[in-house]
Amino acid sequence: MENALDFAQIVQACGDGMVVCDAGGTIVFWNAAATRIFGFTAEDAHGQSLDLIIPQAQRQRHWDGFHKTLATGTTRYGSEVLRVPALHKEGKPLSIAFSVALLRDAAGQMAGIVAVVRDDSVRWQAERAMRARLRELETSIPPSVNHVLQANP
């Protein structure tokens, strides 16, 4: 490897999806891992709204947060992971986990957002199954035993 880092190669080789949008929410960059996660090629995604991967039921909440972030220039999701539903090209639901970085132009104005994304569907499905099993077990405890368990935590 040369002394100068090849950032384009790093971003394309990264195992996490990287999606960059401008301040209007239009996708301007999409790496190979984003293609693997969402099914859309970079050519499919470039120039499209982020609505491409946001389920209809979550769009208003997403755009409210997006616009607030651009207006304030701050987000807690630079250091915290956000877990949300998303859409695959084939229409199947996904659960993704991501963090973001805010991009500014030379004048310091908000220019866009980069999201670093992972497919979190397997973990989400496992947690969902575990919660369902816990509810099932809790409802199977006889009331007399449940009363004792609640009285002695």
Backbone torsions as a table, in degrees:
resi	resn	phi	psi	omega
1	MET	NA	140.1	179.6
2	GLU	-68.8	164.8	177.5
3	ASN	-63.5	-40.3	178.7
4	ALA	-78.1	131.2	179.8
5	LEU	-73.2	139.0	176.8
6	ASP	-95.2	90.8	-174.8
7	PHE	-63.2	-34.9	177.5
8	ALA	-61.4	-42.5	179.1
9	GLN	-66.4	-40.2	179.2
10	ILE	-61.2	-48.3	-177.4
11	VAL	-64.7	-41.0	179.8
12	GLN	-70.5	-31.1	-178.6
13	ALA	-83.5	-15.1	-177.5
14	CYS	-60.6	139.3	179.3
15	GLY	-75.7	-17.5	177.2
16	ASP	-91.9	144.6	176.1
17	GLY	-68.7	140.6	175.0
18	MET	-125.1	119.5	-179.4
19	VAL	-123.5	123.6	178.8
20	VAL	-115.0	132.6	175.4
21	CYS	-125.7	155.4	176.2
22	ASP	-81.1	-177.3	-176.5
23	ALA	-66.4	-14.5	176.6
24	GLY	-92.9	-1.9	179.9
25	GLY	86.3	16.4	177.3
26	THR	-91.6	133.3	-178.3
27	ILE	-71.5	125.2	-179.7
28	VAL	-116.8	-13.5	175.9
29	PHE	-149.4	144.2	-175.6
30	TRP	-152.7	115.4	-176.6
31	ASN	-90.1	177.8	-176.8
32	ALA	-61.3	-36.6	179.2
33	ALA	-67.5	-34.0	175.6
34	ALA	-63.3	-37.4	176.0
35	THR	-62.6	-44.7	179.1
36	ARG	-61.6	-41.6	-177.0
37	ILE	-72.0	-49.4	-171.0
38	PHE	-98.9	-17.1	179.3
39	GLY	88.4	-15.4	178.6
40	PHE	-85.4	137.6	174.0
41	THR	-74.8	167.6	175.7
42	ALA	-60.1	-37.5	179.0
43	GLU	-65.3	-38.4	176.5
44	ASP	-62.4	-41.3	-170.2
45	ALA	-84.3	-36.9	-176.8
46	HIS	-55.9	130.9	178.3
47	GLY	85.3	-5.5	179.9
48	GLN	-91.6	156.9	173.2
49	SER	-71.5	154.3	173.6
50	LEU	-59.8	-17.0	176.1
51	ASP	-55.2	-19.2	177.9
52	LEU	-53.1	-35.1	-175.2
53	ILE	-118.6	4.8	-178.8
54	ILE	-103.6	122.7	176.7
55	PRO	-59.2	146.2	-177.7
56	GLN	-51.2	-43.2	-176.4
57	ALA	-65.4	-19.8	-178.3
58	GLN	-103.6	-4.0	-172.1
59	ARG	-63.1	-46.5	-178.3
60	GLN	-60.6	-45.4	179.9
61	ARG	-62.8	-42.1	178.7
62	HIS	-59.2	-51.4	-175.6
63	TRP	-67.1	-33.6	174.8
64	ASP	-59.6	-48.1	178.9
65	GLY	-66.1	-40.3	179.2
66	PHE	-59.1	-50.6	-178.2
67	HIS	-67.0	-36.4	176.9
68	LYS	-64.0	-43.0	178.9
69	THR	-61.4	-44.8	179.0
70	LEU	-65.4	-37.7	-178.9
71	ALA	-69.4	-37.8	-176.6
72	THR	-93.9	-21.5	-177.1
73	GLY	71.2	19.5	179.4
74	THR	-134.4	153.8	174.1
75	THR	-155.3	145.5	175.4
76	ARG	-85.6	-10.1	-176.5
77	TYR	-86.8	14.0	169.2
78	GLY	-80.2	-28.2	-179.6
79	SER	-120.0	-14.3	176.0
80	GLU	-110.1	149.8	179.0
81	VAL	-90.8	134.9	176.1
82	LEU	-104.1	131.6	178.0
83	ARG	-114.2	122.8	-176.5
84	VAL	-144.0	161.5	172.2
85	PRO	-72.3	153.5	176.0
86	ALA	-147.9	175.8	-179.1
87	LEU	-120.2	138.6	172.3
88	HIS	-89.5	157.5	179.2
89	LYS	-53.1	-35.6	-179.0
90	GLU	-78.1	1.4	178.6
91	GLY	89.8	-5.4	-179.3
92	LYS	-75.8	143.5	-179.9
93	PRO	-73.4	147.4	175.4
94	LEU	-125.6	159.4	167.0
95	SER	-117.3	123.7	-179.1
96	ILE	-118.4	153.6	173.6
97	ALA	-121.9	132.8	-178.9
98	PHE	-152.6	160.1	170.0
99	SER	-124.4	164.4	-177.2
100	VAL	-129.8	158.6	170.8
101	ALA	-129.7	140.1	-178.9
102	LEU	-90.8	135.3	-178.8
103	LEU	-108.4	134.4	-178.8
104	ARG	-121.2	151.0	176.5
105	ASP	-82.8	-178.0	-177.3
106	ALA	-60.4	-26.7	179.3
107	ALA	-86.7	-0.6	179.8
108	GLY	88.4	2.1	179.9
109	GLN	-81.1	150.5	179.1
110	MET	-62.1	126.9	-177.9
111	ALA	-114.9	-20.6	-179.0
112	GLY	169.8	-172.7	-177.9
113	ILE	-140.1	138.9	172.0
114	VAL	-110.4	132.4	176.0
115	ALA	-111.9	134.0	175.2
116	VAL	-106.7	115.1	-163.8
117	VAL	-119.2	141.8	170.7
118	ARG	-127.2	146.1	172.5
119	ASP	-76.1	117.4	-175.9
120	ASP	-109.9	14.5	-172.7
121	SER	-61.1	-42.3	-177.6
122	VAL	-64.3	-45.0	179.0
123	ARG	-63.2	-43.8	-178.7
124	TRP	-62.3	-44.0	179.5
125	GLN	-65.0	-38.7	178.3
126	ALA	-65.1	-43.4	177.7
127	GLU	-63.3	-41.3	179.2
128	ARG	-61.7	-44.1	178.5
129	ALA	-65.1	-38.8	179.5
130	MET	-65.9	-42.0	178.2
131	ARG	-64.2	-40.1	178.6
132	ALA	-64.3	-41.7	179.4
133	ARG	-65.7	-39.6	177.9
134	LEU	-62.8	-44.1	177.2
135	ARG	-60.4	-41.8	179.3
136	GLU	-61.6	-44.0	180.0
137	LEU	-68.0	-40.4	179.7
138	GLU	-63.0	-38.0	-179.8
139	THR	-76.0	-15.5	-179.5
140	SER	-89.9	-6.4	178.8
141	ILE	-76.8	127.2	177.8
142	PRO	-58.4	144.8	-177.7
143	PRO	-54.6	-37.3	-178.8
144	SER	-65.6	-38.4	178.4
145	VAL	-73.6	-41.5	179.4
146	ASN	-60.0	-40.5	178.3
147	HIS	-60.3	-43.3	179.4
148	VAL	-65.1	-43.4	-179.5
149	LEU	-63.5	-40.1	-179.5
150	GLN	-72.5	-29.4	179.8
151	ALA	-77.0	-22.3	-177.2
152	ASN	-127.6	75.3	-176.5
153	PRO	-68.0	NA	NA
